[in-house]
């Protein structure tokens, strides 16, 4: 039985932050898709051939905020776990199946949060 790694969609408009998150996730042996804004993210989510196990999104995106993006994504993939990254994590109310990680976060915090949110195979 082969275990395939989970695929995480990272939505972050800051290229340097996005690269750092992707590096960490890849080091943890996740497959990573990246999007610089909500529009790019939605294009990936709409591709039903593309497996996505978790979406991690910045709350502050240039074209729409992360919560609006999450609502649109949930219409397409109702079961998809969503992790918001925010510098203002204490001020965010999130719907069920969604969680928040406060920026800045450590590699360990990110790993633990992602692993806890992924469906166990």
MOPAC internal coordinates of N, CA, C and O (Angstrom, degrees):
PM7 1SCF
backbone

  N    0.0000 0     0.00 0     0.00 0    0    0    0
  C    1.4548 1     0.00 0     0.00 0    1    0    0
  C    1.5287 1   109.22 1     0.00 0    2    1    0
  O    1.2310 1   120.64 1   -57.84 1    3    2    1
  N    1.3215 1   116.39 1   122.16 1    3    2    1
  C    1.4566 1   118.10 1  -179.10 1    5    3    2
  C    1.5175 1   108.83 1   -96.26 1    6    5    3
  O    1.2310 1   121.12 1   -41.13 1    7    6    5
  N    1.3152 1   115.46 1   138.87 1    7    6    5
  C    1.4517 1   118.77 1   177.30 1    9    7    6
  C    1.5190 1   108.14 1   -98.41 1   10    9    7
  O    1.2310 1   120.65 1   -56.30 1   11   10    9
  N    1.2828 1   116.36 1   123.70 1   11   10    9
  C    1.4546 1   119.54 1   177.04 1   13   11   10
  C    1.5133 1   106.95 1   -93.22 1   14   13   11
  O    1.2310 1   121.17 1   -36.43 1   15   14   13
  N    1.3125 1   115.37 1   143.57 1   15   14   13
  C    1.4515 1   117.83 1  -178.45 1   17   15   14
  C    1.5226 1   109.46 1   -75.61 1   18   17   15
  O    1.2310 1   121.26 1   -25.73 1   19   18   17
  N    1.3024 1   115.19 1   154.27 1   19   18   17
  C    1.4597 1   120.64 1   179.12 1   21   19   18
  C    1.5183 1   110.01 1   -72.76 1   22   21   19
  O    1.2310 1   121.28 1   -29.76 1   23   22   21
  N    1.3310 1   115.15 1   150.24 1   23   22   21
  C    1.4593 1   120.87 1   179.23 1   25   23   22
  C    1.5173 1   109.45 1  -105.69 1   26   25   23
  O    1.2310 1   121.34 1   -52.36 1   27   26   25
  N    1.3214 1   115.05 1   127.64 1   27   26   25
  C    1.4595 1   121.19 1  -178.43 1   29   27   26
  C    1.5201 1   109.24 1  -117.64 1   30   29   27
  O    1.2310 1   121.27 1   -50.98 1   31   30   29
  N    1.3172 1   115.18 1   129.02 1   31   30   29
  C    1.4640 1   121.22 1   175.89 1   33   31   30
  C    1.5270 1   107.43 1   -94.22 1   34   33   31
  O    1.2310 1   120.89 1   -59.78 1   35   34   33
  N    1.3419 1   115.90 1   120.22 1   35   34   33
  C    1.4628 1   121.78 1   179.77 1   37   35   34
  C    1.5222 1   108.94 1  -105.18 1   38   37   35
  O    1.2310 1   120.80 1   -60.67 1   39   38   37
  N    1.3267 1   116.07 1   119.33 1   39   38   37
  C    1.4649 1   121.71 1   179.66 1   41   39   38
  C    1.5273 1   107.76 1  -113.43 1   42   41   39
  O    1.2310 1   120.93 1   -69.04 1   43   42   41
  N    1.3183 1   115.82 1   110.96 1   43   42   41
  C    1.4736 1   120.83 1  -175.28 1   45   43   42
  C    1.5241 1   107.25 1  -154.61 1   46   45   43
  O    1.2310 1   120.49 1   -54.58 1   47   46   45
  N    1.3328 1   116.66 1   125.42 1   47   46   45
  C    1.4667 1   118.83 1  -176.23 1   49   47   46
  C    1.5257 1   113.11 1   -81.11 1   50   49   47
  O    1.2310 1   120.01 1   160.65 1   51   50   49
  N    1.3220 1   117.59 1   -19.35 1   51   50   49
  C    1.4570 1   120.30 1   177.42 1   53   51   50
  C    1.5313 1   108.47 1   -85.01 1   54   53   51
  O    1.2310 1   120.96 1   -68.17 1   55   54   53
  N    1.3370 1   115.77 1   111.83 1   55   54   53
  C    1.4713 1   120.56 1  -172.65 1   57   55   54
  C    1.5298 1   112.79 1   -59.64 1   58   57   55
  O    1.2310 1   120.37 1   142.80 1   59   58   57
  N    1.3316 1   116.90 1   -37.20 1   59   58   57
  C    1.4676 1   119.94 1  -178.04 1   61   59   58
  C    1.5263 1   110.38 1   -69.61 1   62   61   59
  O    1.2310 1   120.77 1   135.11 1   63   62   61
  N    1.3207 1   116.13 1   -44.89 1   63   62   61
  C    1.4698 1   120.26 1   177.91 1   65   63   62
  C    1.5295 1   109.87 1   -62.26 1   66   65   63
  O    1.2310 1   120.89 1   136.33 1   67   66   65
  N    1.3395 1   115.91 1   -43.67 1   67   66   65
  C    1.4717 1   120.79 1   179.78 1   69   67   66
  C    1.5287 1   110.35 1   -59.06 1   70   69   67
  O    1.2310 1   120.71 1   135.51 1   71   70   69
  N    1.3416 1   116.25 1   -44.49 1   71   70   69
  C    1.4543 1   120.52 1  -179.35 1   73   71   70
  C    1.5312 1   111.41 1   -62.51 1   74   73   71
  O    1.2310 1   120.73 1   138.91 1   75   74   73
  N    1.3330 1   116.20 1   -41.09 1   75   74   73
  C    1.4604 1   120.05 1   179.66 1   77   75   74
  C    1.5275 1   111.26 1   -64.07 1   78   77   75
  O    1.2310 1   120.76 1   134.64 1   79   78   77
  N    1.3340 1   116.16 1   -45.36 1   79   78   77
  C    1.4757 1   120.22 1   179.36 1   81   79   78
  C    1.5318 1   109.87 1   -61.04 1   82   81   79
  O    1.2310 1   120.95 1   135.70 1   83   82   81
  N    1.3448 1   115.78 1   -44.30 1   83   82   81
  C    1.4658 1   120.06 1  -178.90 1   85   83   82
  C    1.5234 1   110.63 1   -63.10 1   86   85   83
  O    1.2310 1   120.70 1   136.90 1   87   86   85
  N    1.3445 1   116.28 1   -43.10 1   87   86   85
  C    1.4701 1   119.54 1   178.55 1   89   87   86
  C    1.5196 1   111.18 1   -57.66 1   90   89   87
  O    1.2310 1   120.78 1   135.08 1   91   90   89
  N    1.3254 1   116.11 1   -44.92 1   91   90   89
  C    1.4663 1   120.67 1  -179.52 1   93   91   90
  C    1.5236 1   110.01 1   -62.91 1   94   93   91
  O    1.2310 1   120.44 1   131.59 1   95   94   93
  N    1.3275 1   116.77 1   -48.41 1   95   94   93
  C    1.4694 1   120.12 1  -177.22 1   97   95   94
  C    1.5254 1   111.54 1   -63.78 1   98   97   95
  O    1.2310 1   120.71 1   140.36 1   99   98   97
  N    1.3385 1   116.24 1   -39.64 1   99   98   97
  C    1.4737 1   118.80 1   179.49 1  101   99   98
  C    1.5232 1   110.81 1   -67.67 1  102  101   99
  O    1.2310 1   120.84 1   143.99 1  103  102  101
  N    1.3221 1   116.01 1   -36.01 1  103  102  101
  C    1.4551 1   119.64 1   176.68 1  105  103  102
  C    1.5267 1   110.87 1   -63.72 1  106  105  103
  O    1.2310 1   120.72 1   149.73 1  107  106  105
  N    1.3369 1   116.24 1   -30.27 1  107  106  105
  C    1.4668 1   121.38 1   177.15 1  109  107  106
  C    1.5314 1   111.00 1   -84.10 1  110  109  107
  O    1.2310 1   121.25 1  -172.39 1  111  110  109
  N    1.3446 1   115.22 1     7.61 1  111  110  109
  C    1.4657 1   123.63 1   175.45 1  113  111  110
  C    1.5176 1   114.62 1    70.20 1  114  113  111
  O    1.2310 1   120.86 1  -147.35 1  115  114  113
  N    1.3328 1   115.96 1    32.65 1  115  114  113
  C    1.4525 1   120.27 1   170.92 1  117  115  114
  C    1.5198 1   108.40 1   -93.83 1  118  117  115
  O    1.2310 1   120.81 1   -27.90 1  119  118  117
  N    1.3272 1   116.06 1   152.10 1  119  118  117
  C    1.4641 1   119.72 1   168.47 1  121  119  118
  C    1.5171 1   105.97 1   -85.02 1  122  121  119
  O    1.2310 1   120.46 1   -40.19 1  123  122  121
  N    1.3231 1   116.72 1   139.81 1  123  122  121
  C    1.4572 1   119.21 1  -174.99 1  125  123  122
  C    1.5271 1   111.51 1  -127.30 1  126  125  123
  O    1.2310 1   121.51 1   -46.76 1  127  126  125
  N    1.3228 1   114.71 1   133.24 1  127  126  125
  C    1.4674 1   121.92 1   170.26 1  129  127  126
  C    1.5160 1   105.31 1  -108.27 1  130  129  127
  O    1.2310 1   120.26 1   -32.98 1  131  130  129
  N    1.3253 1   117.10 1   147.02 1  131  130  129
  C    1.4612 1   117.40 1  -179.43 1  133  131  130
  C    1.5165 1   111.58 1  -128.61 1  134  133  131
  O    1.2310 1   121.74 1   -31.66 1  135  134  133
  N    1.3241 1   114.27 1   148.34 1  135  134  133
  C    1.4627 1   121.38 1   177.26 1  137  135  134
  C    1.5232 1   107.56 1  -141.61 1  138  137  135
  O    1.2310 1   121.05 1   -41.59 1  139  138  137
  N    1.3273 1   115.61 1   138.41 1  139  138  137
  C    1.4549 1   120.57 1  -179.32 1  141  139  138
  C    1.5124 1   112.84 1   -89.42 1  142  141  139
  O    1.2310 1   120.76 1   167.98 1  143  142  141
  N    1.3330 1   116.16 1   -12.02 1  143  142  141
  C    1.4632 1   119.59 1   178.22 1  145  143  142
  C    1.5225 1   109.59 1  -157.98 1  146  145  143
  O    1.2310 1   121.33 1    -4.10 1  147  146  145
  N    1.3181 1   115.06 1   175.90 1  147  146  145
  C    1.4630 1   120.54 1  -174.78 1  149  147  146
  C    1.5246 1   111.72 1   -63.73 1  150  149  147
  O    1.2310 1   120.62 1   142.25 1  151  150  149
  N    1.3256 1   116.42 1   -37.75 1  151  150  149
  C    1.4662 1   119.55 1  -178.28 1  153  151  150
  C    1.5314 1   111.30 1   -61.41 1  154  153  151
  O    1.2310 1   121.08 1   134.73 1  155  154  153
  N    1.3423 1   115.53 1   -45.27 1  155  154  153
  C    1.4685 1   120.40 1   177.65 1  157  155  154
  C    1.5261 1   110.22 1   -61.90 1  158  157  155
  O    1.2310 1   120.96 1   138.19 1  159  158  157
  N    1.3210 1   115.78 1   -41.81 1  159  158  157
  C    1.4647 1   120.51 1  -179.20 1  161  159  158
  C    1.5260 1   110.60 1   -62.39 1  162  161  159
  O    1.2310 1   120.74 1   135.40 1  163  162  161
  N    1.3344 1   116.19 1   -44.60 1  163  162  161
  C    1.4700 1   119.83 1  -179.20 1  165  163  162
  C    1.5250 1   111.48 1   -63.33 1  166  165  163
  O    1.2310 1   120.46 1   143.28 1  167  166  165
  N    1.3238 1   116.73 1   -36.72 1  167  166  165
  C    1.4689 1   119.88 1   178.04 1  169  167  166
  C    1.5311 1   110.21 1   -60.99 1  170  169  167
  O    1.2310 1   120.43 1   138.98 1  171  170  169
  N    1.3277 1   116.78 1   -41.02 1  171  170  169
  C    1.4689 1   120.61 1   178.59 1  173  171  170
  C    1.5266 1   111.10 1   -67.96 1  174  173  171
  O    1.2310 1   120.66 1   138.20 1  175  174  173
  N    1.3205 1   116.34 1   -41.80 1  175  174  173
  C    1.4644 1   120.51 1  -178.13 1  177  175  174
  C    1.5323 1   111.00 1   -67.27 1  178  177  175
  O    1.2310 1   120.74 1   144.70 1  179  178  177
  N    1.3267 1   116.19 1   -35.30 1  179  178  177
  C    1.4745 1   120.09 1  -179.48 1  181  179  178
  C    1.5161 1   112.74 1   -69.99 1  182  181  179
  O    1.2310 1   120.15 1   158.99 1  183  182  181
  N    1.3351 1   117.33 1   -21.01 1  183  182  181
  C    1.4600 1   120.89 1   178.53 1  185  183  182
  C    1.5278 1   108.71 1   -76.32 1  186  185  183
  O    1.2310 1   120.96 1   -80.30 1  187  186  185
  N    1.3169 1   115.78 1    99.70 1  187  186  185
  C    1.4660 1   119.93 1  -173.03 1  189  187  186
  C    1.5306 1   112.39 1   -69.13 1  190  189  187
  O    1.2310 1   119.71 1   165.43 1  191  190  189
  N    1.3318 1   118.16 1   -14.57 1  191  190  189
  C    1.4620 1   119.86 1   176.21 1  193  191  190
  C    1.5264 1   111.14 1   -76.14 1  194  193  191
  O    1.2310 1   121.15 1   162.25 1  195  194  193
  N    1.3177 1   115.40 1   -17.75 1  195  194  193
  C    1.4584 1   120.78 1  -176.38 1  197  195  194
  C    1.5257 1   110.48 1   -87.37 1  198  197  195
  O    1.2310 1   121.21 1   -59.59 1  199  198  197
  N    1.3197 1   115.28 1   120.41 1  199  198  197
  C    1.4623 1   119.85 1   177.60 1  201  199  198
  C    1.5336 1   109.12 1   -80.51 1  202  201  199
  O    1.2310 1   120.67 1   -49.36 1  203  202  201
  N    1.3175 1   116.32 1   130.64 1  203  202  201
  C    1.4673 1   121.20 1   175.78 1  205  203  202
  C    1.5303 1   106.82 1  -134.95 1  206  205  203
  O    1.2310 1   120.57 1   -54.10 1  207  206  205
  N    1.3330 1   116.52 1   125.90 1  207  206  205
  C    1.4623 1   120.99 1  -177.09 1  209  207  206
  C    1.5240 1   112.75 1  -101.09 1  210  209  207
  O    1.2310 1   120.93 1   160.00 1  211  210  209
  N    1.3425 1   115.83 1   -20.00 1  211  210  209
  C    1.4631 1   120.56 1  -178.31 1  213  211  210
  C    1.5217 1   107.76 1  -160.42 1  214  213  211
  O    1.2310 1   120.73 1   -39.27 1  215  214  213
  N    1.3278 1   116.21 1   140.73 1  215  214  213
  C    1.4571 1   119.31 1   172.19 1  217  215  214
  C    1.5233 1   107.92 1  -113.59 1  218  217  215
  O    1.2310 1   121.20 1   -51.53 1  219  218  217
  N    1.3245 1   115.31 1   128.47 1  219  218  217
  C    1.4651 1   120.83 1   174.84 1  221  219  218
  C    1.5205 1   106.67 1  -111.71 1  222  221  219
  O    1.2310 1   120.26 1   -58.82 1  223  222  221
  N    1.3096 1   117.10 1   121.18 1  223  222  221
  C    1.4593 1   119.54 1  -176.84 1  225  223  222
  C    1.5164 1   112.49 1  -131.21 1  226  225  223
  O    1.2310 1   121.72 1   -36.40 1  227  226  225
  N    1.3200 1   114.31 1   143.60 1  227  226  225
  C    1.4518 1   120.42 1   171.53 1  229  227  226
  C    1.5284 1   106.40 1   -69.47 1  230  229  227
  O    1.2310 1   120.04 1   -32.15 1  231  230  229
  N    1.3213 1   117.53 1   147.85 1  231  230  229
  C    1.4584 1   119.34 1   177.67 1  233  231  230
  C    1.5249 1   109.95 1   -75.58 1  234  233  231
  O    1.2310 1   120.55 1   139.76 1  235  234  233
  N    1.3291 1   116.55 1   -40.24 1  235  234  233
  C    1.4641 1   119.76 1  -179.07 1  237  235  234
  C    1.5126 1   112.19 1   -92.71 1  238  237  235
  O    1.2310 1   120.45 1   -83.04 1  239  238  237
  N    1.3232 1   116.75 1    96.96 1  239  238  237
  C    1.4719 1   121.49 1   177.37 1  241  239  238
  C    1.5242 1   108.20 1  -110.62 1  242  241  239
  O    1.2310 1   120.06 1   -23.75 1  243  242  241
  N    1.3429 1   117.48 1   156.25 1  243  242  241
  C    1.4660 1   118.99 1  -175.51 1  245  243  242
  C    1.5285 1   114.91 1   -68.12 1  246  245  243
  O    1.2310 1   119.70 1   144.10 1  247  246  245
  N    1.3359 1   118.18 1   -35.90 1  247  246  245
  C    1.4663 1   118.92 1  -172.30 1  249  247  246
  C    1.5264 1   114.48 1   -95.97 1  250  249  247
  O    1.2310 1   120.18 1   153.93 1  251  250  249
  N    1.3235 1   117.27 1   -26.07 1  251  250  249
  C    1.4768 1   121.44 1   173.51 1  253  251  250
  C    1.5135 1   105.21 1  -163.08 1  254  253  251
  O    1.2310 1   119.77 1   -21.42 1  255  254  253
  N    1.3265 1   118.05 1   158.58 1  255  254  253
  C    1.4594 1   115.30 1  -178.62 1  257  255  254
  C    1.5329 1   110.94 1   -80.39 1  258  257  255
  O    1.2310 1   121.94 1   -15.80 1  259  258  257
  N    1.3210 1   113.89 1   164.20 1  259  258  257
  C    1.4596 1   120.08 1  -174.46 1  261  259  258
  C    1.5157 1   113.56 1   -58.89 1  262  261  259
  O    1.2310 1   120.73 1   149.27 1  263  262  261
  N    1.3396 1   116.21 1   -30.73 1  263  262  261
  C    1.4648 1   118.99 1   179.67 1  265  263  262
  C    1.5257 1   111.40 1   -70.01 1  266  265  263
  O    1.2310 1   120.81 1   139.30 1  267  266  265
  N    1.3331 1   116.06 1   -40.70 1  267  266  265
  C    1.4740 1   119.14 1   176.73 1  269  267  266
  C    1.5301 1   109.55 1   -62.78 1  270  269  267
  O    1.2310 1   121.15 1   137.22 1  271  270  269
  N    1.3272 1   115.41 1   -42.78 1  271  270  269
  C    1.4638 1   120.04 1   177.85 1  273  271  270
  C    1.5298 1   109.93 1   -59.36 1  274  273  271
  O    1.2310 1   120.73 1   133.72 1  275  274  273
  N    1.3334 1   116.22 1   -46.28 1  275  274  273
  C    1.4683 1   120.42 1  -178.90 1  277  275  274
  C    1.5228 1   111.26 1   -58.68 1  278  277  275
  O    1.2310 1   120.37 1   138.99 1  279  278  277
  N    1.3384 1   116.89 1   -41.01 1  279  278  277
  C    1.4645 1   119.98 1   179.15 1  281  279  278
  C    1.5182 1   111.60 1   -62.99 1  282  281  279
  O    1.2310 1   120.27 1   138.14 1  283  282  281
  N    1.3352 1   117.09 1   -41.86 1  283  282  281
  C    1.4673 1   120.53 1   178.24 1  285  283  282
  C    1.5284 1   110.83 1   -66.43 1  286  285  283
  O    1.2310 1   120.73 1   137.84 1  287  286  285
  N    1.3276 1   116.22 1   -42.16 1  287  286  285
  C    1.4618 1   120.95 1  -179.97 1  289  287  286
  C    1.5291 1   110.23 1   -62.86 1  290  289  287
  O    1.2310 1   120.50 1   139.63 1  291  290  289
  N    1.3297 1   116.66 1   -40.37 1  291  290  289
  C    1.4575 1   120.93 1  -179.70 1  293  291  290
  C    1.5324 1   112.67 1   -65.01 1  294  293  291
  O    1.2310 1   120.49 1   151.83 1  295  294  293
  N    1.3316 1   116.67 1   -28.17 1  295  294  293
  C    1.4662 1   119.17 1   175.50 1  297  295  294
  C    1.5225 1   110.00 1   -66.83 1  298  297  295
  O    1.2310 1   120.57 1   146.00 1  299  298  297
  N    1.3184 1   116.52 1   -34.00 1  299  298  297
  C    1.4646 1   121.41 1  -178.61 1  301  299  298
  C    1.5317 1   111.75 1   -85.16 1  302  301  299
  O    1.2310 1   120.88 1   140.76 1  303  302  301
  N    1.3221 1   115.91 1   -39.24 1  303  302  301
  C    1.4694 1   121.83 1  -178.02 1  305  303  302
  C    1.5337 1   108.44 1  -134.53 1  306  305  303
  O    1.2310 1   120.75 1   -96.87 1  307  306  305
  N    1.3232 1   116.17 1    83.13 1  307  306  305
  C    1.4702 1   121.29 1  -172.53 1  309  307  306
  C    1.5282 1   114.42 1   -58.34 1  310  309  307
  O    1.2310 1   120.01 1   152.43 1  311  310  309
  N    1.3121 1   117.59 1   -27.57 1  311  310  309
  C    1.4653 1   120.18 1  -174.74 1  313  311  310
  C    1.5257 1   113.47 1   -92.17 1  314  313  311
  O    1.2310 1   119.76 1   175.62 1  315  314  313
  N    1.3341 1   118.07 1    -4.38 1  315  314  313
  C    1.4668 1   120.48 1  -171.90 1  317  315  314
  C    1.5270 1   111.85 1   -68.05 1  318  317  315
  O    1.2310 1   119.97 1   -57.42 1  319  318  317
  N    1.3493 1   117.67 1   122.58 1  319  318  317
  C    1.4644 1   119.19 1   174.89 1  321  319  318
  C    1.5300 1   109.46 1   -68.94 1  322  321  319
  O    1.2310 1   120.59 1   -38.71 1  323  322  321
  N    1.3210 1   116.48 1   141.29 1  323  322  321
  C    1.4616 1   120.83 1  -177.66 1  325  323  322
  C    1.5187 1   109.31 1  -128.09 1  326  325  323
  O    1.2310 1   121.47 1   -49.41 1  327  326  325
  N    1.3356 1   114.80 1   130.59 1  327  326  325
  C    1.4595 1   121.89 1   179.27 1  329  327  326
  C    1.5289 1   108.61 1  -115.36 1  330  329  327
  O    1.2310 1   120.85 1   -58.86 1  331  330  329
  N    1.3161 1   115.98 1   121.14 1  331  330  329
  C    1.4632 1   120.61 1   177.16 1  333  331  330
  C    1.5251 1   109.13 1   -92.88 1  334  333  331
  O    1.2310 1   120.55 1   -42.70 1  335  334  333
  N    1.3218 1   116.56 1   137.30 1  335  334  333
  C    1.4619 1   121.17 1   172.21 1  337  335  334
  C    1.5157 1   106.59 1  -108.15 1  338  337  335
  O    1.2310 1   120.74 1   -51.46 1  339  338  337
  N    1.3271 1   116.19 1   128.54 1  339  338  337
  C    1.4560 1   118.49 1  -176.96 1  341  339  338
  C    1.5153 1   111.83 1  -151.77 1  342  341  339
  O    1.2310 1   121.26 1   -36.70 1  343  342  341
  N    1.3129 1   115.20 1   143.30 1  343  342  341
  C    1.4561 1   119.97 1   172.94 1  345  343  342
  C    1.5231 1   110.98 1   -75.22 1  346  345  343
  O    1.2310 1   120.76 1   169.85 1  347  346  345
  N    1.3287 1   116.16 1   -10.15 1  347  346  345
  C    1.4702 1   121.13 1  -177.68 1  349  347  346
  C    1.5283 1   109.86 1  -121.79 1  350  349  347
  O    1.2310 1   120.94 1  -132.82 1  351  350  349
  N    1.3180 1   115.81 1    47.18 1  351  350  349
  C    1.4696 1   120.80 1  -171.79 1  353  351  350
  C    1.5244 1   113.33 1   -58.96 1  354  353  351
  O    1.2310 1   120.31 1   150.73 1  355  354  353
  N    1.3223 1   117.02 1   -29.27 1  355  354  353
  C    1.4675 1   119.65 1  -177.44 1  357  355  354
  C    1.5217 1   112.30 1   -69.31 1  358  357  355
  O    1.2310 1   120.48 1   161.97 1  359  358  357
  N    1.3128 1   116.68 1   -18.03 1  359  358  357
  C    1.4696 1   120.22 1  -173.19 1  361  359  358
  C    1.5189 1   113.03 1  -103.76 1  362  361  359
  O    1.2310 1   120.42 1  -164.60 1  363  362  361
  N    1.3262 1   116.80 1    15.40 1  363  362  361
  C    1.4607 1   118.59 1  -175.83 1  365  363  362
  C    1.5248 1   110.46 1  -114.37 1  366  365  363
  O    1.2310 1   120.97 1   -51.95 1  367  366  365
  N    1.3116 1   115.75 1   128.05 1  367  366  365
  C    1.4629 1   120.52 1   171.74 1  369  367  366
  C    1.5161 1   106.52 1   -99.11 1  370  369  367
  O    1.2310 1   120.36 1   -51.93 1  371  370  369
  N    1.3071 1   116.91 1   128.07 1  371  370  369
  C    1.4554 1   118.45 1  -179.07 1  373  371  370
  C    1.5160 1   111.20 1  -120.01 1  374  373  371
  O    1.2310 1   120.97 1   -35.33 1  375  374  373
  N    1.3180 1   115.74 1   144.67 1  375  374  373
  C    1.4620 1   120.52 1   177.32 1  377  375  374
  C    1.5276 1   111.32 1   -66.37 1  378  377  375
  O    1.2310 1   120.79 1   -10.46 1  379  378  377
  N    1.3121 1   116.10 1   169.54 1  379  378  377
  C    1.4614 1   119.79 1  -177.94 1  381  379  378
  C    1.5238 1   110.33 1   -64.03 1  382  381  379
  O    1.2310 1   120.71 1   -32.57 1  383  382  381
  N    1.3178 1   116.24 1   147.43 1  383  382  381
  C    1.4564 1   121.14 1  -178.28 1  385  383  382
  C    1.5199 1   112.29 1    82.59 1  386  385  383
  O    1.2310 1   120.68 1  -178.99 1  387  386  385
  N    1.3292 1   116.30 1     1.01 1  387  386  385
  C    1.4546 1   120.36 1   178.31 1  389  387  386
  C    1.5142 1   108.26 1  -123.56 1  390  389  387
  O    1.2310 1   120.62 1   -34.68 1  391  390  389
  N    1.3205 1   116.41 1   145.32 1  391  390  389
  C    1.4528 1   120.98 1   179.63 1  393  391  390
  C    1.5201 1   109.14 1  -135.75 1  394  393  391
  O    1.2310 1   121.39 1   -10.34 1  395  394  393
  N    1.3382 1   114.94 1   169.66 1  395  394  393
  C    1.4636 1   120.70 1  -178.63 1  397  395  394
  C    1.5222 1   109.26 1  -124.93 1  398  397  395
  O    1.2310 1   120.60 1   -39.86 1  399  398  397
  N    1.3178 1   116.45 1   140.14 1  399  398  397
  C    1.4605 1   121.24 1   170.21 1  401  399  398
  C    1.5267 1   106.43 1  -119.77 1  402  401  399
  O    1.2310 1   120.87 1   -46.35 1  403  402  401
  N    1.3348 1   115.94 1   133.65 1  403  402  401
  C    1.4643 1   120.34 1  -176.30 1  405  403  402
  C    1.5256 1   110.75 1   -81.65 1  406  405  403
  O    1.2310 1   121.00 1   -46.51 1  407  406  405
  N    1.3256 1   115.70 1   133.49 1  407  406  405
  C    1.4575 1   119.57 1   172.70 1  409  407  406
  C    1.5169 1   108.28 1   -88.03 1  410  409  407
  O    1.2310 1   118.35 1   -36.85 1  411  410  409
  N    1.3039 1   120.74 1   143.15 1  411  410  409
  C    1.4654 1   124.74 1    -5.63 1  413  411  410
  C    1.5314 1   109.75 1   -78.09 1  414  413  411
  O    1.2310 1   120.87 1   -31.90 1  415  414  413
  N    1.3186 1   115.95 1   148.10 1  415  414  413
  C    1.4710 1   119.98 1   178.43 1  417  415  414
  C    1.5206 1   109.07 1  -121.18 1  418  417  415
  O    1.2310 1   121.07 1   -23.86 1  419  418  417
  N    1.3170 1   115.56 1   156.14 1  419  418  417
  C    1.4600 1   120.30 1   178.70 1  421  419  418
  C    1.5286 1   109.22 1   -86.77 1  422  421  419
  O    1.2310 1   121.53 1   -14.84 1  423  422  421
  N    1.3098 1   114.67 1   165.16 1  423  422  421
  C    1.4697 1   120.37 1   177.26 1  425  423  422
  C    1.5306 1   109.75 1   -58.94 1  426  425  423
  O    1.2310 1   121.07 1   138.41 1  427  426  425
  N    1.3372 1   115.56 1   -41.59 1  427  426  425
  C    1.4702 1   119.43 1  -179.37 1  429  427  426
  C    1.5216 1   111.57 1   -64.73 1  430  429  427
  O    1.2310 1   120.68 1   138.33 1  431  430  429
  N    1.3396 1   116.30 1   -41.67 1  431  430  429
  C    1.4663 1   119.55 1   179.08 1  433  431  430
  C    1.5238 1   110.01 1   -61.80 1  434  433  431
  O    1.2310 1   120.75 1   136.33 1  435  434  433
  N    1.3237 1   116.18 1   -43.67 1  435  434  433
  C    1.4640 1   120.46 1  -179.51 1  437  435  434
  C    1.5232 1   110.31 1   -63.39 1  438  437  435
  O    1.2310 1   120.64 1   133.09 1  439  438  437
  N    1.3163 1   116.39 1   -46.91 1  439  438  437
  C    1.4700 1   120.20 1  -179.37 1  441  439  438
  C    1.5258 1   110.81 1   -59.67 1  442  441  439
  O    1.2310 1   120.82 1   131.94 1  443  442  441
  N    1.3254 1   116.03 1   -48.06 1  443  442  441
  C    1.4669 1   119.34 1  -177.02 1  445  443  442
  C    1.5222 1   111.60 1   -63.90 1  446  445  443
  O    1.2310 1   120.48 1   138.37 1  447  446  445
  N    1.3306 1   116.69 1   -41.63 1  447  446  445
  C    1.4598 1   121.32 1  -178.33 1  449  447  446
  C    1.5271 1   110.17 1   -65.07 1  450  449  447
  O    1.2310 1   120.98 1   133.01 1  451  450  449
  N    1.3365 1   115.74 1   -46.99 1  451  450  449
  C    1.4667 1   120.22 1  -178.59 1  453  451  450
  C    1.5194 1   110.85 1   -63.01 1  454  453  451
  O    1.2310 1   120.82 1   132.98 1  455  454  453
  N    1.3416 1   116.04 1   -47.02 1  455  454  453
  C    1.4712 1   119.57 1  -179.36 1  457  455  454
  C    1.5212 1   112.00 1   -61.83 1  458  457  455
  O    1.2310 1   120.75 1   143.09 1  459  458  457
  N    1.3486 1   116.18 1   -36.91 1  459  458  457
  C    1.4582 1   119.88 1  -178.99 1  461  459  458
  C    1.5292 1   110.77 1   -68.90 1  462  461  459
  O    1.2310 1   120.30 1   151.46 1  463  462  461
  N    1.3349 1   117.03 1   -28.54 1  463  462  461
  C    1.4694 1   120.08 1  -176.01 1  465  463  462
  C    1.5161 1   113.40 1   -88.71 1  466  465  463
  O    1.2310 1   120.32 1   159.15 1  467  466  465
  N    1.3269 1   116.98 1   -20.85 1  467  466  465
  C    1.4576 1   118.81 1  -176.69 1  469  467  466
  C    1.5216 1   110.71 1   -74.02 1  470  469  467
  O    1.2310 1   121.13 1   -39.34 1  471  470  469
  N    1.3371 1   115.45 1   140.66 1  471  470  469
  C    1.4680 1   118.20 1   176.06 1  473  471  470
  C    1.5289 1   108.69 1   -63.07 1  474  473  471
  O    1.2310 1   120.45 1   -44.56 1  475  474  473
  N    1.3129 1   116.75 1   135.44 1  475  474  473
  C    1.4582 1   118.23 1   179.78 1  477  475  474
  C    1.5144 1   109.82 1   -83.69 1  478  477  475
  O    1.2310 1   121.68 1   -49.90 1  479  478  477
  N    1.3052 1   114.39 1   130.10 1  479  478  477
  C    1.4729 1   119.44 1  -175.59 1  481  479  478
  C    1.5164 1   110.10 1   -82.19 1  482  481  479
  O    1.2310 1   120.10 1   180.00 1  483  482  481

